[in-house]
Amino acid sequence: MNIFRKPSVIAGIFGLITSMTIQAAGTVFLTNGDKISGTIKEMGTEKIIINTPYTEDIEIYWRDISNLETDDKITILKSDSTRVEGKIERVNNGEITLGDSTFNIDDVSKINPAAKGVYVGTGNFNVGGFLSRGNTEKGSLHIDTEYIYQNELNRFTIGGNYDLSHDYDEIHDEARETSNNLRIYGNYDRFLDANWYVYAGADFSKDRFQNLDYRITGGAGLGYQFWNDSDKFLSFEAGPGYTYEVYTTRFLDVNGLYQDKTRKSDYPNARWALDFHHWFLEERIQFFHNHEGIVGLVKTELDGRDDDHDLLIRTHTGVKVPVFDNFHILAQFDYDWKRYPAAGNVHEDFRYILGAGYGR
């Protein structure tokens, strides 16, 4: 029986522990009666990684572990933001004994968290697209990036994405753009406890083929973080904000001359957003979904008439597959929907993206 590669059936035993390097000497007791001593390098929701003097790093899944002890002290951050320090004396029946303290594993937020006030940075960068030459002349480029800088109380996020595509115009013998859009966003979160937080954020976007010169939104609100560990993340936030946007549409007048018509609108809004990602198949594939909605709180005035409340929906859905180290490949589907686009434009835009990236 290969006890080091079995899939976990009790992945939730450390359901709230972030996979982190802990470098603690200890002993792992297995359900088949064996025990392994060495340096416990990492502890996550599905498995631990232990290094021994006579083998490479060994992955052991929680289903195969009956008990765990450490020779060195570690620090555990609980979900109520209190810290407990000591040696792991026992892990059994959903409880962990650390020194003189015994508590439910569900109360654990992190193992060996950064010292109070110390910030930790994580981020990712992805590139996708295609290039076709010969009978078909087309090309596209997609870039997105995000960087998160946080400690136990504060989280700063900045990110953006850019899409550009073209095909070949045989009549004019030149490349012709078919998409060109940019989005940049930033967010600040202040945690009230391990789950609840307040946020403030701003967003800038433009899209040539939506005739969107620019859109600026800003707002603040309240969020709740349901999961945040090495295997899964889920948060939801909502709050009021404000939107200012400018559209310019070009048209031919009665004299056959091009004219520009500009539409400006600004209105208070209500925003909601969901962020979710989850590893499956023993961290061989990650599914992710981001959803954001912004609805106007007053009716939109278009061409001298009152219409319904404007609504913008943006989603990003896809999968990532690790390749080596922190590199991955991804397949992604983006879908945007606007209730009142510029004159002559359709409500929805969608993109299929294949690419590769780096993240940690």
C-alpha positions as CSV (number, residue, x, y, z in Angstrom):
1,M,0.0,0.0,0.0
2,N,1.5,3.4,-1.0
3,I,0.5,5.6,1.9
4,F,2.3,8.6,0.4
5,R,0.1,9.2,-2.7
6,K,-3.4,8.3,-1.6
7,P,-6.1,11.0,-2.3
8,S,-7.4,12.7,0.8
9,V,-10.9,11.9,2.0
10,I,-10.7,14.1,5.0
11,A,-9.5,17.2,3.3
12,G,-11.3,19.3,5.8
13,I,-9.4,18.2,8.8
14,F,-7.3,21.3,8.6
15,G,-9.9,23.1,6.5
16,L,-8.8,26.5,7.6
17,I,-5.1,26.2,7.7
18,T,-3.0,27.9,5.1
19,S,-0.3,25.7,3.6
20,M,2.9,27.2,4.9
21,T,6.5,26.3,5.6
22,I,6.9,25.7,9.3
23,Q,10.3,23.9,9.5
24,A,9.5,22.1,12.7
25,A,11.1,18.8,13.8
26,G,8.5,16.2,14.6
27,T,7.1,12.7,14.2
28,V,4.2,11.5,12.1
29,F,2.3,8.4,13.3
30,L,0.6,6.5,10.5
31,T,-2.5,4.5,10.5
32,N,-0.6,1.4,9.5
33,G,1.5,1.5,12.7
34,D,4.6,3.1,11.1
35,K,6.1,6.4,12.2
36,I,8.3,8.9,10.3
37,S,10.6,11.4,12.0
38,G,12.1,14.4,10.3
39,T,11.5,18.1,9.6
40,I,7.9,19.0,8.9
41,K,8.3,21.5,6.1
42,E,4.7,22.3,5.2
43,M,1.2,21.7,6.5
44,G,-1.9,22.2,4.4
45,T,-5.6,21.2,4.2
46,E,-4.9,17.8,2.5
47,K,-1.4,16.8,3.4
48,I,1.8,17.5,5.2
49,I,5.3,17.5,3.7
50,I,8.1,16.0,5.8
51,N,11.8,15.8,5.1
52,T,13.9,13.0,6.4
53,P,17.7,12.5,6.3
54,Y,17.3,9.4,4.1
55,T,14.7,10.4,1.6
56,E,13.5,13.4,-0.5
57,D,10.5,15.3,0.7
58,I,7.5,13.0,1.5
59,E,3.9,14.0,1.0
60,I,1.6,12.3,3.5
61,Y,-2.2,12.7,3.3
62,W,-4.2,13.3,6.5
63,R,-6.2,10.1,5.9
64,D,-3.1,8.1,6.5
65,I,-2.1,9.9,9.8
66,S,-3.2,8.8,13.2
67,N,-1.2,11.4,15.2
68,L,1.4,14.1,14.9
69,E,3.9,15.5,17.4
70,T,6.5,18.3,17.0
71,D,9.7,18.8,19.0
72,D,9.8,22.5,18.3
73,K,7.4,25.2,19.2
74,I,5.1,26.6,16.6
75,T,2.6,29.5,16.6
76,I,-1.1,29.0,15.6
77,L,-3.3,31.9,14.7
78,K,-6.9,31.1,15.7
79,S,-10.0,32.4,13.9
80,D,-10.7,34.8,16.7
81,S,-7.2,36.4,15.9
82,T,-5.6,35.1,19.1
83,R,-2.2,33.4,18.9
84,V,-1.2,30.2,20.7
85,E,2.4,29.0,21.0
86,G,3.8,25.6,21.9
87,K,4.6,22.1,20.6
88,I,2.0,20.0,18.9
89,E,1.4,17.2,21.4
90,R,-1.6,15.5,19.6
91,V,-3.9,15.8,16.6
92,N,-6.9,13.5,17.1
93,N,-10.7,13.4,16.6
94,G,-10.8,16.9,15.1
95,E,-8.9,18.5,17.9
96,I,-5.3,19.8,18.2
97,T,-3.3,19.9,21.5
98,L,-0.7,22.7,21.4
99,G,1.2,22.8,24.7
100,D,-1.4,23.1,27.4
101,S,-4.1,24.2,25.0
102,T,-6.6,22.0,23.2
103,F,-9.0,23.4,20.7
104,N,-11.0,22.4,17.6
105,I,-9.1,22.3,14.4
106,D,-11.8,24.4,12.7
107,D,-10.7,27.3,15.0
108,V,-7.3,27.3,13.3
109,S,-6.7,30.1,10.8
110,K,-2.9,29.8,10.1
111,I,0.2,28.0,11.2
112,N,3.3,30.1,11.9
113,P,1.8,33.3,10.5
114,A,4.0,36.3,9.8
115,A,4.8,38.4,12.9
116,K,2.2,41.1,13.7
117,G,2.5,44.0,11.3
118,V,4.7,42.1,8.8
119,Y,3.4,42.2,5.3
120,V,3.5,39.3,2.8
121,G,3.2,39.8,-0.9
122,T,1.7,37.4,-3.5
123,G,0.8,37.8,-7.1
124,N,0.4,36.4,-10.6
125,F,1.0,37.4,-14.2
126,N,-0.7,35.7,-17.2
127,V,-0.3,36.1,-21.0
128,G,-2.5,34.5,-23.7
129,G,-3.4,34.9,-27.3
130,F,-2.7,33.5,-30.8
131,L,-1.2,34.5,-34.1
132,S,-2.3,33.2,-37.5
133,R,-0.5,33.8,-40.8
134,G,-1.2,32.5,-44.4
135,N,-4.7,32.2,-45.7
136,T,-6.0,33.5,-42.3
137,E,-4.3,36.6,-40.9
138,K,-5.4,37.2,-37.3
139,G,-3.8,37.8,-33.9
140,S,-4.7,38.5,-30.3
141,L,-3.0,39.3,-27.1
142,H,-4.3,39.1,-23.5
143,I,-2.4,40.2,-20.4
144,D,-3.7,40.2,-16.8
145,T,-1.9,40.7,-13.5
146,E,-2.7,41.1,-9.8
147,Y,-0.6,41.8,-6.7
148,I,-1.8,41.4,-3.1
149,Y,0.2,42.8,-0.2
150,Q,-1.2,42.0,3.3
151,N,-0.7,41.3,6.9
152,E,-3.3,40.1,9.5
153,L,-5.3,43.3,9.4
154,N,-4.7,45.0,6.1
155,R,-4.8,43.9,2.5
156,F,-3.9,45.9,-0.5
157,T,-4.8,44.7,-4.0
158,I,-3.8,46.2,-7.4
159,G,-4.4,44.6,-10.8
160,G,-5.4,45.0,-14.3
161,N,-5.9,43.4,-17.7
162,Y,-5.4,44.4,-21.4
163,D,-6.9,42.8,-24.5
164,L,-5.8,43.6,-28.1
165,S,-6.7,41.7,-31.3
166,H,-6.6,42.4,-35.0
167,D,-7.3,40.8,-38.4
168,Y,-6.2,41.7,-41.9
169,D,-8.2,44.1,-44.1
170,E,-7.6,42.9,-47.7
171,I,-9.3,45.9,-49.2
172,H,-7.1,48.4,-47.6
173,D,-4.1,46.1,-47.3
174,E,-3.6,46.8,-43.6
175,A,-4.1,45.3,-40.1
176,R,-7.4,46.3,-38.5
177,E,-8.0,46.2,-34.8
178,T,-11.0,44.2,-33.6
179,S,-10.6,44.7,-29.9
180,N,-8.8,47.1,-27.6
181,N,-9.7,47.4,-24.0
182,L,-8.0,48.1,-20.7
183,R,-8.9,47.8,-17.0
184,I,-7.0,48.9,-13.9
185,Y,-8.3,48.4,-10.3
186,G,-7.2,48.8,-6.8
187,N,-8.7,47.8,-3.4
188,Y,-8.0,48.2,0.3
189,D,-9.4,45.8,2.9
190,R,-9.4,46.3,6.6
191,F,-10.1,43.1,8.6
192,L,-12.4,43.4,11.6
193,D,-11.7,39.8,12.6
194,A,-10.6,36.6,10.7
195,N,-13.6,36.8,8.4
196,W,-15.3,40.2,8.3
197,Y,-13.7,43.2,6.6
198,V,-14.5,46.6,5.3
199,Y,-13.2,47.7,1.9
200,A,-12.7,50.7,-0.3
201,G,-11.8,50.5,-4.0
202,A,-11.7,52.2,-7.4
203,D,-11.8,50.9,-11.0
204,F,-10.8,52.5,-14.3
205,S,-11.7,50.9,-17.7
206,K,-11.9,51.8,-21.4
207,D,-12.9,49.9,-24.5
208,R,-12.5,51.2,-28.0
209,F,-15.1,48.9,-29.5
210,Q,-17.7,49.6,-26.9
211,N,-17.1,53.3,-27.7
212,L,-16.2,53.6,-24.0
213,D,-13.8,56.5,-23.6
214,Y,-13.5,55.7,-19.9
215,R,-15.5,54.5,-16.9
216,I,-14.5,55.3,-13.3
217,T,-16.1,53.7,-10.4
218,G,-15.4,53.9,-6.7
219,G,-17.0,52.8,-3.5
220,A,-16.8,51.1,-0.1
221,G,-18.6,48.4,1.7
222,L,-18.5,45.3,3.8
223,G,-17.1,41.9,3.0
224,Y,-17.0,38.4,4.4
225,Q,-14.2,35.8,3.8
226,F,-15.7,32.3,4.0
227,W,-12.5,30.4,3.1
228,N,-8.8,31.3,2.8
229,D,-6.4,28.4,2.8
230,S,-4.0,26.7,0.4
231,D,-6.8,24.8,-1.3
232,K,-9.8,27.1,-1.5
233,F,-10.8,30.8,-1.3
234,L,-14.2,32.3,-1.2
235,S,-15.2,35.9,-0.4
236,F,-18.3,38.1,-1.0
237,E,-18.5,41.9,-0.6
238,A,-21.1,44.5,-1.3
239,G,-21.6,48.3,-0.8
240,P,-22.5,51.6,-2.3
241,G,-20.4,53.5,-4.8
242,Y,-20.4,56.0,-7.7
243,T,-20.0,55.7,-11.5
244,Y,-18.9,58.2,-14.0
245,E,-18.6,57.1,-17.7
246,V,-18.2,58.7,-21.1
247,Y,-19.1,57.1,-24.4
248,T,-18.3,58.6,-27.9
249,T,-20.1,57.3,-30.9
250,R,-19.1,58.3,-34.5
251,F,-21.8,58.5,-37.2
252,L,-22.4,60.0,-40.7
253,D,-24.5,63.1,-40.8
254,V,-26.9,64.0,-43.7
255,N,-23.9,65.6,-45.5
256,G,-21.9,62.4,-45.4
257,L,-19.5,63.8,-42.8
258,Y,-18.4,62.0,-39.7
259,Q,-19.6,63.4,-36.5
260,D,-18.9,62.4,-32.9
261,K,-21.7,62.2,-30.3
262,T,-20.7,62.0,-26.7
263,R,-22.8,60.6,-23.9
264,K,-21.8,61.3,-20.3
265,S,-23.5,59.8,-17.3
266,D,-22.8,59.6,-13.6
267,Y,-24.9,58.0,-10.9
268,P,-24.7,56.4,-7.5
269,N,-24.5,52.6,-7.6
270,A,-24.7,49.5,-5.5
271,R,-21.9,46.9,-6.1
272,W,-21.5,43.3,-5.2
273,A,-18.5,41.0,-5.9
274,L,-17.7,37.3,-5.4
275,D,-14.2,35.8,-5.6
276,F,-13.8,32.0,-5.6
277,H,-11.0,29.5,-6.4
278,H,-10.5,25.9,-5.4
279,W,-7.9,23.2,-6.1
280,F,-9.0,19.7,-7.1
281,L,-7.4,16.3,-7.9
282,E,-4.7,16.7,-5.3
283,E,-3.8,20.2,-6.5
284,R,-3.5,19.2,-10.1
285,I,-6.1,21.7,-11.4
286,Q,-7.6,24.9,-10.0
287,F,-11.0,26.2,-10.8
288,F,-11.7,29.9,-10.4
289,H,-14.6,32.3,-10.8
290,N,-14.8,36.1,-10.2
291,H,-18.1,37.9,-10.5
292,E,-18.9,41.6,-10.1
293,G,-22.1,43.5,-10.6
294,I,-22.8,47.2,-10.5
295,V,-26.4,48.5,-10.6
296,G,-27.3,52.2,-10.9
297,L,-29.5,53.5,-8.0
298,V,-31.2,56.1,-10.2
299,K,-32.7,55.7,-13.7
300,T,-30.4,56.3,-16.6
301,E,-31.3,59.2,-18.9
302,L,-30.7,58.4,-22.6
303,D,-31.5,60.6,-25.5
304,G,-33.9,62.7,-23.5
305,R,-35.9,59.8,-22.0
306,D,-35.8,58.0,-18.7
307,D,-34.9,54.3,-18.9
308,D,-34.4,51.7,-16.3
309,H,-31.5,51.4,-13.8
310,D,-28.2,50.7,-15.6
311,L,-26.5,47.4,-14.9
312,L,-23.0,46.1,-15.5
313,I,-21.9,42.5,-15.0
314,R,-18.3,41.3,-15.3
315,T,-17.2,37.6,-14.9
316,H,-14.0,35.6,-15.3
317,T,-14.2,31.8,-15.1
318,G,-11.6,29.2,-15.9
319,V,-9.0,26.6,-14.8
320,K,-5.3,26.7,-14.1
321,V,-3.0,23.7,-14.4
322,P,0.5,23.8,-12.7
323,V,3.4,22.9,-15.0
324,F,6.5,23.3,-12.8
325,D,7.5,25.5,-9.9
326,N,5.1,28.4,-9.9
327,F,4.3,28.3,-13.7
328,H,0.9,27.3,-15.0
329,I,-1.2,27.1,-18.1
330,L,-4.8,28.4,-18.1
331,A,-8.1,28.4,-20.0
332,Q,-10.4,31.2,-19.2
333,F,-13.8,32.6,-20.3
334,D,-14.7,36.3,-19.7
335,Y,-18.2,37.5,-20.1
336,D,-19.4,41.2,-19.7
337,W,-22.9,42.5,-20.0
338,K,-24.1,46.1,-20.0
339,R,-27.8,47.0,-20.0
340,Y,-27.3,50.3,-21.8
341,P,-24.2,50.2,-24.1
342,A,-23.3,52.9,-26.5
343,A,-25.7,53.4,-29.5
344,G,-25.3,50.7,-32.1
345,N,-23.5,48.3,-29.7
346,V,-24.7,45.0,-28.3
347,H,-25.2,44.2,-24.6
348,E,-22.6,41.5,-24.2
349,D,-18.9,40.9,-24.8
350,F,-17.1,37.6,-24.3
351,R,-13.6,36.3,-24.7
352,Y,-12.0,32.8,-24.8
353,I,-8.5,32.9,-23.5
354,L,-5.7,30.3,-23.6
355,G,-2.4,31.2,-22.0
356,A,0.3,30.7,-19.5
357,G,1.4,32.5,-16.4
358,Y,3.4,32.7,-13.2
359,G,2.0,33.0,-9.7
360,R,2.9,32.6,-6.0
